[in-house]
Amino acid sequence: GENANEKINFTVITTIPSYSNIYGDDLTFSITDSLNSGLRYASAAPVVKVNGEAVDDANYTSDFDATKKTFTIAFGKDYLRGLAGETDAKRSVEITYGAYATEAATVANPGENTVILYYSDTPGTIKNLTDSEKVYTFAITGNTIT
């Protein structure tokens, strides 16, 4: 079930670089999130904030679907270039969303959430950074913990 006590809240925090107009049509800044079989997404769509405020839907795309095991948030090129020269705080990104552990998550095979950031490093060059977090579940039956 979707018991609020069992919900795991994830937060992805990063900072959009200051992209000038020399970054052309290949300008990229996107975040892809993937779950293994030990986790499933909650039904609520991810909340995307920059500088602590919700980003207008017109400024990014999201292919979130709670039934899929992955989603990507991709910021629009004009939006990214519009943040050029702003302070780090004004370019700070926070994406929050929920997930639930599934019966497939065990001590031996934890639920795992993997996040990959794809970003333009120089005009024409896209790099990526990956991070992951494991979620362990425990069941207590009688005097046995599994």
FENBELDA-V481966 format. One record per residue. OMEGA is omega in degrees with one decimal (none if undefined). Layout:
omega->OMEGA
omega->OMEGA
This chain:
omega->178.5
omega->177.4
omega->-177.7
omega->179.5
omega->-177.9
omega->-176.2
omega->176.9
omega->179.6
omega->178.8
omega->176.1
omega->175.2
omega->-178.7
omega->177.0
omega->178.3
omega->176.9
omega->175.8
omega->176.9
omega->-176.0
omega->178.3
omega->-179.6
omega->177.8
omega->175.5
omega->-174.1
omega->-174.4
omega->179.3
omega->178.4
omega->-174.8
omega->168.2
omega->-177.2
omega->-178.1
omega->178.2
omega->-179.4
omega->179.5
omega->178.7
omega->171.6
omega->-174.6
omega->-178.8
omega->179.6
omega->170.6
omega->-178.2
omega->166.8
omega->-173.8
omega->-178.1
omega->179.5
omega->176.6
omega->176.0
omega->-176.7
omega->179.1
omega->170.0
omega->-176.8
omega->176.1
omega->-178.4
omega->179.2
omega->179.6
omega->177.6
omega->-179.3
omega->-179.1
omega->-174.4
omega->176.5
omega->173.1
omega->177.8
omega->176.0
omega->-178.3
omega->173.1
omega->-173.0
omega->-178.0
omega->178.0
omega->178.8
omega->-178.7
omega->171.1
omega->177.4
omega->171.4
omega->-179.5
omega->-179.5
omega->179.3
omega->-177.3
omega->-179.2
omega->178.0
omega->-179.7
omega->-179.3
omega->179.0
omega->179.2
omega->-178.5
omega->177.0
omega->177.7
omega->177.2
omega->176.9
omega->-178.6
omega->-178.4
omega->177.2
omega->-177.6
omega->-177.0
omega->173.6
omega->177.2
omega->-178.9
omega->179.1
omega->-177.7
omega->175.8
omega->177.6
omega->173.5
omega->177.2
omega->178.8
omega->179.3
omega->-179.2
omega->179.2
omega->176.6
omega->-179.0
omega->-176.9
omega->-175.9
omega->169.3
omega->-179.3
omega->177.3
omega->-179.0
omega->-180.0
omega->176.4
omega->175.8
omega->174.3
omega->-176.0
omega->174.3
omega->-179.6
omega->172.7
omega->176.8
omega->179.7
omega->-179.1
omega->178.1
omega->177.3
omega->175.7
omega->175.7
omega->-178.4
omega->174.3
omega->178.3
omega->178.9
omega->179.9
omega->178.6
omega->-179.6
omega->175.6
omega->-178.4
omega->175.4
omega->177.9
omega->179.9
omega->-177.4
omega->179.1
omega->-179.3
omega->175.8
omega->177.3
omega->none
